[in-house]
């Protein structure tokens, strides 16, 4: 199967089956860490641009004023 076929199918759905109901807290934590790492997370948060670095005339002055 080629890469284009994989992209056309979209995201895969994975089922998690609990085989041992006596899992310890460490076991559950390990599964949560692995699943969290596989999820990829969201988009990175970008910080707003500082008024000090703004291109407007006297931008450095307005950076000290309340918004």
C-alpha positions as CSV (number, residue, x, y, z in Angstrom):
1,X,0.0,0.0,0.0
2,X,1.4,3.4,-0.9
3,X,1.5,6.6,1.1
4,X,-1.2,8.2,-1.0
5,X,-3.6,5.4,-0.1
6,X,-2.9,5.9,3.6
7,X,-3.6,9.6,3.3
8,X,-6.8,9.1,1.4
9,X,-8.2,6.8,4.1
10,X,-7.9,9.5,6.8
11,X,-7.1,8.9,10.5
12,X,-7.3,5.4,11.9
13,X,-9.5,4.5,14.8
14,X,-7.8,2.3,17.4
15,X,-9.7,0.3,20.0
16,X,-8.1,-0.2,23.5
17,X,-9.1,-3.4,25.2
18,X,-8.4,-3.9,28.9
19,X,-7.0,-7.4,29.4
20,X,-6.3,-7.2,33.1
21,X,-8.8,-5.5,35.4
22,X,-6.2,-5.4,38.2
23,X,-4.0,-2.7,36.6
24,X,-1.9,-0.6,39.0
25,X,-1.7,3.2,39.0
26,X,1.7,2.9,37.3
27,X,0.2,0.7,34.5
28,X,-2.5,3.2,33.8
29,X,-0.1,6.1,33.9
30,X,2.2,4.4,31.4
31,X,-0.8,3.8,29.0
32,X,-1.9,7.4,29.4
33,X,1.6,8.7,28.6
34,X,1.9,6.5,25.5
35,X,-1.5,7.5,24.2
36,X,-0.8,11.1,24.9
37,X,2.5,10.9,22.9
38,X,0.7,9.3,20.0
39,X,-2.0,11.9,19.8
40,X,0.4,14.5,18.5
41,X,-1.1,17.3,20.6
42,X,-2.6,20.5,19.3
43,X,-1.1,23.4,17.3
44,X,1.6,25.4,19.2
45,X,0.4,28.5,21.0
46,X,1.8,31.7,19.6
47,X,2.5,34.6,21.8
48,X,1.0,38.0,20.8
49,X,3.5,40.4,19.3
50,X,4.9,42.9,21.7
51,X,3.9,46.5,21.1
52,X,7.5,47.4,21.8
53,X,8.5,45.6,18.6
54,X,5.6,47.1,16.6
55,X,6.3,48.9,13.4
56,X,4.1,51.9,14.2
57,X,5.6,55.3,14.9
58,X,6.5,55.6,18.6
59,X,5.5,52.0,19.2
60,X,7.8,51.8,22.2
61,X,5.9,54.5,23.9
62,X,2.5,52.8,23.5
63,X,4.0,49.6,25.0
64,X,4.0,51.2,28.4
65,X,0.4,52.4,28.3
66,X,-2.5,50.4,29.7
67,X,-4.4,48.5,27.0
